[in-house]
Amino acid sequence: MRVFVLATLACLSACSWFSSRKMQVPDPTEIIVTGAPAGSIVFVDGQQTGQPAALNDHTQVLNVAAGAHKVEIHVGDTVVYREDTYVGLGEHRLVRVLSGLNR
C-alpha cells in the first residue's frame, strides 16, 4: 500500500511539473502595409482585408498564417500594387506600397 501511495504521489508531482511549465506562444504572424493610396483596399491571397485606407500614410496590420502570400492594393477595380511575400511564423513583414504600378 505504501508503494502505491508513493507511486501515485510521484506521478502527480510529475504531472504538476509539466503543467506548471510556461508554454511559449509565438508572436503573431503579420503583414504590415504602409503607403497605400487613399481609398484603396488591401487584398491578401485574393481576399479583401480591412477597410479602405483613409490616408496615404495609413498603416494596416494584418494577421496572416505563416507562408507565402500575394498582397494586392486595389483602387476600385484596378490593381495599383502587387507584391509576393513570405512571412515566417511569428515574423512581421513590411509591405511598403510604392508609387506607380508594380505588377
GUKOLPA-523051 format. One line per field, with one value per atom (N, C-alpha, C, CB): residue number from 1; atom name; x negated, y negated, z negated. Coordinates in Angstrom, 3 decimals. Glycine has a CB too. Layout:
! GUKOLPA-523051
num = NUM, ... .
atomo = CA, ... .
u = X, ... .
v = Y, ... .
w = Z, ... .
END
This chain:
! GUKOLPA-523051
num = 1, 1, 1, 1, 2, 2, 2, 2, 3, 3, 3, 3, 4, 4, 4, 4, 5, 5, 5, 5, 6, 6, 6, 6, 7, 7, 7, 7, 8, 8, 8, 8, 9, 9, 9, 9, 10, 10, 10, 10, 11, 11, 11, 11, 12, 12, 12, 12, 13, 13, 13, 13, 14, 14, 14, 14, 15, 15, 15, 15, 16, 16, 16, 16, 17, 17, 17, 17, 18, 18, 18, 18, 19, 19, 19, 19, 20, 20, 20, 20, 21, 21, 21, 21, 22, 22, 22, 22, 23, 23, 23, 23, 24, 24, 24, 24, 25, 25, 25, 25, 26, 26, 26, 26, 27, 27, 27, 27, 28, 28, 28, 28, 29, 29, 29, 29, 30, 30, 30, 30, 31, 31, 31, 31, 32, 32, 32, 32, 33, 33, 33, 33, 34, 34, 34, 34, 35, 35, 35, 35, 36, 36, 36, 36, 37, 37, 37, 37, 38, 38, 38, 38, 39, 39, 39, 39, 40, 40, 40, 40, 41, 41, 41, 41, 42, 42, 42, 42, 43, 43, 43, 43, 44, 44, 44, 44, 45, 45, 45, 45, 46, 46, 46, 46, 47, 47, 47, 47, 48, 48, 48, 48, 49, 49, 49, 49, 50, 50, 50, 50, 51, 51, 51, 51, 52, 52, 52, 52, 53, 53, 53, 53, 54, 54, 54, 54, 55, 55, 55, 55, 56, 56, 56, 56, 57, 57, 57, 57, 58, 58, 58, 58, 59, 59, 59, 59, 60, 60, 60, 60, 61, 61, 61, 61, 62, 62, 62, 62, 63, 63, 63, 63, 64, 64, 64, 64, 65, 65, 65, 65, 66, 66, 66, 66, 67, 67, 67, 67, 68, 68, 68, 68, 69, 69, 69, 69, 70, 70, 70, 70, 71, 71, 71, 71, 72, 72, 72, 72, 73, 73, 73, 73, 74, 74, 74, 74, 75, 75, 75, 75, 76, 76, 76, 76, 77, 77, 77, 77, 78, 78, 78, 78, 79, 79, 79, 79, 80, 80, 80, 80, 81, 81, 81, 81, 82, 82, 82, 82, 83, 83, 83, 83, 84, 84, 84, 84, 85, 85, 85, 85, 86, 86, 86, 86, 87, 87, 87, 87, 88, 88, 88, 88, 89, 89, 89, 89, 90, 90, 90, 90, 91, 91, 91, 91, 92, 92, 92, 92, 93, 93, 93, 93, 94, 94, 94, 94, 95, 95, 95, 95, 96, 96, 96, 96, 97, 97, 97, 97, 98, 98, 98, 98, 99, 99, 99, 99, 100, 100, 100, 100, 101, 101, 101, 101, 102, 102, 102, 102, 103, 103, 103, 103 .
atomo = N, CA, C, CB, N, CA, C, CB, N, CA, C, CB, N, CA, C, CB, N, CA, C, CB, N, CA, C, CB, N, CA, C, CB, N, CA, C, CB, N, CA, C, CB, N, CA, C, CB, N, CA, C, CB, N, CA, C, CB, N, CA, C, CB, N, CA, C, CB, N, CA, C, CB, N, CA, C, CB, N, CA, C, CB, N, CA, C, CB, N, CA, C, CB, N, CA, C, CB, N, CA, C, CB, N, CA, C, CB, N, CA, C, CB, N, CA, C, CB, N, CA, C, CB, N, CA, C, CB, N, CA, C, CB, N, CA, C, CB, N, CA, C, CB, N, CA, C, CB, N, CA, C, CB, N, CA, C, CB, N, CA, C, CB, N, CA, C, CB, N, CA, C, CB, N, CA, C, CB, N, CA, C, CB, N, CA, C, CB, N, CA, C, CB, N, CA, C, CB, N, CA, C, CB, N, CA, C, CB, N, CA, C, CB, N, CA, C, CB, N, CA, C, CB, N, CA, C, CB, N, CA, C, CB, N, CA, C, CB, N, CA, C, CB, N, CA, C, CB, N, CA, C, CB, N, CA, C, CB, N, CA, C, CB, N, CA, C, CB, N, CA, C, CB, N, CA, C, CB, N, CA, C, CB, N, CA, C, CB, N, CA, C, CB, N, CA, C, CB, N, CA, C, CB, N, CA, C, CB, N, CA, C, CB, N, CA, C, CB, N, CA, C, CB, N, CA, C, CB, N, CA, C, CB, N, CA, C, CB, N, CA, C, CB, N, CA, C, CB, N, CA, C, CB, N, CA, C, CB, N, CA, C, CB, N, CA, C, CB, N, CA, C, CB, N, CA, C, CB, N, CA, C, CB, N, CA, C, CB, N, CA, C, CB, N, CA, C, CB, N, CA, C, CB, N, CA, C, CB, N, CA, C, CB, N, CA, C, CB, N, CA, C, CB, N, CA, C, CB, N, CA, C, CB, N, CA, C, CB, N, CA, C, CB, N, CA, C, CB, N, CA, C, CB, N, CA, C, CB, N, CA, C, CB, N, CA, C, CB, N, CA, C, CB, N, CA, C, CB, N, CA, C, CB, N, CA, C, CB, N, CA, C, CB, N, CA, C, CB, N, CA, C, CB, N, CA, C, CB, N, CA, C, CB .
u = -0.824, 0.000, -0.880, 0.944, -1.933, -2.827, -3.476, -3.900, -3.838, -4.447, -3.446, -4.925, -2.188, -1.152, -1.004, 0.192, -0.985, -0.846, -2.049, -0.704, -3.246, -4.438, -4.445, -5.695, -4.030, -3.971, -2.944, -3.631, -1.808, -0.767, -1.271, 0.513, -1.923, -2.459, -3.521, -3.047, -4.362, -5.383, -4.744, -6.311, -3.706, -3.007, -2.354, -1.942, -1.700, -1.033, -2.033, -0.193, -3.151, -4.141, -4.751, -5.246, -4.925, -5.431, -4.430, -5.744, -3.148, -2.107, -2.084, -0.725, -2.242, -2.223, -3.442, -2.161, -4.579, -5.763, -5.508, -6.974, -4.864, -4.575, -3.551, -4.071, -2.533, -1.502, -1.969, -0.259, -2.970, -3.436, -4.425, -4.074, -4.962, -5.887, -5.124, -6.587, -5.687, -5.029, -5.250, -5.568, -4.158, -4.253, -4.525, -2.947, -5.495, -5.813, -4.921, -7.311, -4.168, -3.306, -4.066, -1.933, -4.210, -4.957, -4.225, -5.192, -4.989, -4.380, -3.428, -5.456, -2.425, -1.533, -2.295, -0.364, -1.866, -2.454, -1.672, -2.409, -2.382, -1.702, -2.336, -1.705, -1.472, -1.905, -1.496, -1.275, -2.451, -2.188, -2.271, -3.204, -1.157, -1.069, -1.099, 0.223, -2.055, -2.141, -2.128, -3.416, -1.697, -1.761, -0.680, -3.034, 0.383, 1.469, 2.211, 2.448, 2.594, 3.287, 4.633, 3.500, 5.064, 6.363, 7.463, 6.651, 8.357, 9.476, 9.144, 9.986, 7.897, 7.512, 7.905, 5.990, 7.993, 8.333, 7.231, 9.728, 6.824, 5.776, 6.422, 4.916, 5.858, 6.265, 5.055, 6.812, 5.264, 4.216, 4.733, 3.832, 4.015, 4.384, 5.799, 4.272, 6.140, 7.432, 8.596, 7.744, 8.359, 9.413, 9.230, 9.422, 10.323, 10.251, 9.990, 11.551, 9.063, 8.755, 8.828, 7.358, 9.539, 9.617, 10.545, 8.252, 10.488, 11.313, 10.477, 11.968, 11.139, 10.366, 9.435, 11.315, 8.242, 7.260, 7.763, 5.872, 7.676, 8.158, 7.111, 8.570, 5.843, 4.768, 3.633, 4.260, 2.781, 1.642, 0.711, 0.866, 0.577, -0.348, 0.359, -1.061, 1.577, 2.335, 1.651, 3.791, 1.405, 0.763, 1.806, -0.363, 1.770, 2.677, 1.844, 3.596, 2.196, 1.528, 2.476, 1.119, 2.030, 2.887, 2.311, 3.040, 3.100, 2.681, 2.890, 3.465, 1.851, 1.901, 1.271, 1.172, 1.510, 0.825, -0.592, 1.590, -1.496, -2.866, -2.860, -3.804, -3.709, -3.815, -3.874, -2.657, -3.700, -3.751, -2.390, -4.171, -2.427, -1.189, -1.344, -0.819, -0.216, -0.159, 0.628, 0.511, -0.031, 0.595, 0.909, -0.323, 2.154, 2.569, 3.272, 3.509, 3.044, 3.731, 4.659, 2.716, 5.942, 6.951, 7.491, 8.105, 7.625, 8.368, 9.498, 7.458, 10.707, 11.826, 11.566, 12.022, 11.686, 11.446, 10.008, 12.412, 9.168, 7.802, 6.806, 7.430, 5.923, 4.823, 3.701, 4.336, 3.381, 2.352, 1.005, 2.797, 1.014, -0.238, -0.056, -0.658, -1.112, -1.079, -2.462, -0.631, -2.498, -3.774, -3.579, -4.357, -4.473, -4.511, -5.503, -4.911, -5.116, -5.981, -5.860, -5.628, -6.829, -6.811, -6.972, -7.947, -6.140, -6.187, -6.389, -4.884, -7.461, -7.707, -6.874, -9.193, -6.728, -5.947, -6.481, -5.976, -5.605, -5.971, -6.681, -6.823, -6.836, -7.511, -6.531, -8.212, -7.073, -6.314, -6.926, -6.353, -6.210, -6.726, -6.143, -6.379, -7.012, -6.592, -6.405, -7.615, -5.234, -4.975, -4.774, -3.722, -5.744, -5.699, -5.215, -7.111, -4.021, -3.431, -4.167, -1.907, -4.710, -5.478, -4.570, -6.674, -4.952, -4.158, -4.301, -4.583, -3.287, -3.332, -2.836, -4.740, -2.798, -2.295, -3.421, -1.613, -3.120, -4.086, -3.328, -4.745, -3.446, -2.678, -3.570, -1.675 .
v = 1.182, 0.000, -1.262, 0.011, -1.231, -2.380, -2.651, -2.151, -1.608, -1.756, -2.396, -0.383, -1.999, -2.569, -4.072, -1.852, -4.468, -5.877, -6.671, -6.037, -6.124, -6.821, -6.943, -6.095, -5.888, -5.927, -6.951, -4.536, -7.015, -7.978, -9.403, -7.736, -9.653, -10.991, -11.377, -11.062, -10.429, -10.707, -11.072, -9.500, -10.349, -10.653, -12.023, -9.582, -12.333, -13.629, -14.777, -13.680, -14.613, -15.687, -15.864, -15.396, -14.782, -14.890, -15.604, -13.505, -15.303, -15.975, -17.463, -15.368, -17.835, -19.262, -19.974, -19.461, -19.264, -19.872, -20.205, -18.945, -19.281, -19.536, -20.656, -18.266, -20.696, -21.721, -23.085, -21.325, -23.117, -24.412, -25.069, -24.253, -24.304, -24.891, -25.855, -23.795, -27.005, -28.008, -27.651, -29.441, -27.619, -27.370, -28.699, -26.701, -28.703, -29.925, -30.018, -29.967, -31.094, -31.356, -32.280, -31.981, -31.907, -32.777, -34.095, -32.065, -35.105, -36.377, -36.142, -37.425, -37.024, -36.861, -37.050, -37.855, -36.334, -36.454, -37.554, -35.076, -38.602, -39.779, -40.281, -40.884, -40.863, -41.677, -43.098, -41.187, -44.023, -45.427, -46.197, -45.992, -46.804, -47.526, -49.021, -47.136, -49.721, -51.176, -51.811, -51.591, -53.062, -53.835, -53.558, -53.609, -52.854, -52.592, -53.887, -51.532, -54.100, -55.334, -55.465, -55.385, -56.706, -56.955, -56.253, -58.475, -55.592, -54.901, -53.511, -55.712, -53.088, -51.760, -50.681, -51.701, -49.453, -48.307, -47.269, -47.717, -46.673, -45.657, -44.283, -45.726, -43.493, -42.100, -41.224, -41.841, -40.142, -39.156, -37.824, -39.074, -37.260, -35.983, -36.018, -34.857, -37.159, -37.298, -37.640, -36.058, -37.796, -38.120, -39.534, -37.113, -40.314, -41.667, -41.604, -42.451, -42.448, -42.525, -43.972, -41.925, -44.235, -45.588, -46.491, -46.191, -47.748, -48.786, -49.651, -49.649, -50.455, -51.344, -52.259, -52.192, -52.449, -53.328, -54.763, -53.223, -55.440, -56.813, -57.815, -57.130, -57.534, -58.461, -57.714, -59.186, -58.436, -57.797, -57.110, -58.819, -57.658, -57.057, -56.104, -58.145, -55.719, -54.805, -53.441, -54.666, -52.943, -51.642, -50.619, -51.708, -49.461, -48.369, -47.178, -47.993, -46.620, -45.436, -44.270, -45.616, -43.276, -42.148, -40.864, -42.036, -40.150, -38.843, -37.815, -38.451, -37.040, -36.035, -34.738, -36.539, -33.677, -32.414, -32.506, -31.193, -31.776, -31.742, -31.127, -30.943, -31.666, -31.120, -32.207, -30.203, -31.789, -32.713, -33.383, -31.969, -34.670, -35.439, -36.400, -36.217, -36.683, -37.696, -38.881, -37.128, -40.032, -41.247, -42.140, -41.980, -42.575, -43.484, -44.691, -42.756, -45.834, -47.063, -47.422, -48.233, -47.526, -47.838, -49.241, -46.801, -49.979, -51.230, -51.002, -52.497, -50.869, -50.461, -49.049, -51.455, -48.859, -47.553, -47.397, -47.338, -48.391, -48.374, -47.964, -49.745, -47.042, -46.668, -47.668, -45.175, -48.479, -49.501, -49.059, -50.793, -47.980, -47.469, -45.989, -48.254, -45.221, -43.776, -43.349, -42.960, -42.535, -42.032, -40.634, -42.978, -39.744, -38.411, -38.467, -37.304, -37.888, -37.927, -36.628, -39.127, -36.389, -35.217, -35.710, -34.188, -35.161, -35.535, -34.263, -36.292, -34.224, -33.084, -33.190, -32.988, -32.092, -32.054, -33.084, -30.640, -33.963, -34.988, -36.191, -34.394, -36.245, -37.379, -38.499, -36.939, -39.671, -40.854, -41.330, -41.991, -41.162, -41.516, -42.863, -40.414, -43.803, -45.127, -45.131, -46.198, -45.579, -45.798, -47.295, -44.973, -47.929, -49.383, -49.616, -50.063, -50.187, -50.428, -51.581, -50.725, -51.297, -52.293, -52.995, -51.648, -54.201, -54.902, -54.210, -56.380, -54.332, -53.690, -52.274, -53.712, -51.616, -50.257, -49.270, -49.996, -48.215, -47.142, -45.842, -47.232, -45.236, -44.018, -42.896, -44.241 .
w = 0.000, 0.000, 0.000, -1.212, -0.790, -0.869, 0.484, -1.938, 1.211, 2.531, 3.492, 3.073, 3.402, 4.258, 4.002, 4.024, 2.737, 2.378, 2.889, 0.846, 2.699, 3.189, 4.713, 2.726, 5.397, 6.860, 7.325, 7.427, 6.644, 7.005, 6.798, 6.174, 5.677, 5.415, 6.439, 4.006, 6.820, 7.827, 9.160, 7.999, 9.537, 10.806, 10.757, 11.111, 9.650, 9.537, 9.541, 8.269, 8.882, 8.877, 10.271, 7.842, 11.008, 12.379, 13.259, 12.954, 13.065, 13.863, 13.577, 13.578, 12.311, 11.984, 12.551, 10.470, 12.660, 13.255, 14.711, 13.126, 15.446, 16.850, 17.012, 17.523, 16.176, 16.330, 15.859, 15.574, 14.961, 14.476, 15.432, 13.115, 16.384, 17.349, 18.239, 18.196, 18.457, 19.297, 20.761, 18.991, 21.490, 22.927, 23.612, 23.487, 24.477, 25.198, 26.424, 25.598, 26.480, 27.620, 28.558, 27.180, 29.837, 30.754, 30.989, 32.092, 31.368, 31.746, 32.899, 32.125, 33.058, 34.205, 35.513, 34.125, 36.524, 37.853, 38.572, 38.651, 39.009, 39.539, 40.832, 38.508, 41.658, 42.788, 42.448, 44.167, 42.514, 42.203, 43.512, 41.133, 43.908, 45.182, 44.908, 45.964, 45.551, 45.421, 46.801, 44.645, 46.852, 48.088, 49.094, 48.723, 48.711, 49.659, 49.972, 49.095, 51.236, 51.603, 50.881, 53.116, 50.686, 50.055, 50.841, 49.963, 50.130, 50.760, 51.267, 51.884, 51.142, 51.641, 50.636, 51.923, 51.132, 50.304, 50.462, 50.690, 49.344, 49.352, 49.507, 48.051, 50.399, 50.582, 50.281, 52.038, 49.551, 49.303, 49.822, 47.771, 50.772, 51.385, 51.963, 50.361, 52.568, 53.233, 52.328, 53.937, 51.028, 50.071, 49.543, 48.911, 49.556, 49.019, 47.524, 49.313, 47.076, 45.650, 45.218, 45.336, 44.182, 43.654, 44.452, 43.614, 44.103, 44.698, 45.634, 43.608, 46.490, 47.379, 46.588, 48.243, 47.122, 46.474, 46.506, 47.169, 45.383, 45.294, 45.764, 43.868, 45.499, 45.830, 46.508, 44.570, 47.209, 47.873, 46.887, 48.674, 45.686, 44.725, 43.761, 43.940, 44.085, 43.232, 43.191, 43.738, 42.000, 41.829, 41.434, 40.771, 42.093, 41.754, 41.310, 42.961, 40.157, 39.628, 39.809, 38.122, 40.584, 40.944, 40.372, 42.478, 39.584, 39.079, 40.171, 37.791, 40.453, 41.513, 41.006, 42.797, 41.724, 41.439, 41.986, 42.061, 41.374, 41.887, 43.276, 40.937, 44.163, 45.506, 46.555, 45.788, 47.822, 48.960, 49.145, 50.259, 49.485, 49.677, 50.846, 48.392, 51.490, 52.546, 51.980, 53.879, 51.899, 51.393, 52.581, 50.358, 52.679, 53.760, 53.148, 54.786, 53.779, 53.400, 54.553, 53.081, 54.257, 55.273, 55.042, 55.248, 56.127, 56.123, 57.114, 56.508, 56.584, 57.439, 57.950, 58.631, 59.255, 59.865, 60.365, 61.014, 60.126, 60.640, 59.559, 61.201, 59.901, 59.007, 59.249, 59.253, 58.222, 58.384, 57.807, 57.722, 57.024, 56.469, 56.172, 55.181, 56.451, 56.183, 55.726, 57.450, 54.690, 54.184, 53.622, 53.104, 54.016, 53.418, 52.266, 54.473, 51.132, 49.956, 49.179, 49.055, 48.333, 47.465, 46.026, 47.854, 45.136, 43.729, 42.910, 43.293, 42.153, 41.275, 40.010, 40.922, 39.303, 38.072, 37.079, 37.453, 36.618, 35.646, 36.226, 34.614, 37.559, 38.190, 38.493, 39.474, 38.711, 39.102, 40.420, 37.980, 41.520, 42.846, 43.258, 43.901, 43.612, 44.053, 45.561, 43.632, 46.006, 47.425, 47.596, 47.939, 48.238, 48.440, 49.861, 48.190, 49.981, 51.293, 51.940, 51.190, 53.106, 53.843, 54.828, 54.571, 55.247, 56.253, 57.597, 56.361, 58.413, 59.729, 59.653, 60.296, 60.791, 60.856, 60.635, 62.193, 59.937, 59.699, 59.892, 58.254, 61.055, 61.327, 61.698, 62.415 .
END
